[in-house]
Amino acid sequence: MTKIKLEYKKRNVFGKKVKNLRKEGLVPANIFGKKIKSESITVDLKEFKSAFEKAGETQIIDLSGKPVLISNVQLDPVEGTPIHVDFRKVDLTEKIKASVPVVADGESPAEKQGLGVVVLQLHEVEVEALPADLPEKIEIDQEVLTDVDQAIYVKDLKVSKGVEVLNDPEAIVIKVEPPQKEEEPEPVPEPTEGPESESQTEGEKPAESGEAKAENNLDQSA
């Protein structure tokens, strides 16, 4: 395994002033872990992005001689650029817990034949292993999914020796769901036409015209 290296510098700038560091192409960060005091640092933005692309959150990074995992990356909501990072210092001789992504490879014959739709229900699982043994991802082969309602469970996942998956063994990771039937819209009943016109309801006396009203008034005043 190729060692991923990243250099850091100690940071003495905090609060709103860290904006100036970002303008200089630096990312404010912290190093934390068991039995160590949290340390405020900066890393070069371009170098960090390159390291993060290779390591993700499951591969060891040599951070100026310290073995660390990327624990949390805060991104700018507009530009998506890293604006703060937490590095977790690890002991290479002690097992740790971490979340590992699940990736589906291949194509399901059941889905290919239109028998059903493959649904990935667990996108990541929690594992425990020595830091150097943490898998980058766990792959599952969709080509074994040949029938509707067929599933791959946590207990079916294949991992390297020394890696333990901590999720419920009976939890479904991926499953072939039956195709959903499209519901036909209910027919809208057509309006029925009665003997009366729309403007006149049954038992209602027709309104008098202006001319008829005038004649009646003359008759009454006479």
Summary of the structure (lengths in Angstrom):
residues: 222
radius of gyration: 34.8
end to end distance: 115.9
largest distance: 118.2
contacts: 550
relative contact order: 0.12
helix: 20%
strand: 34%
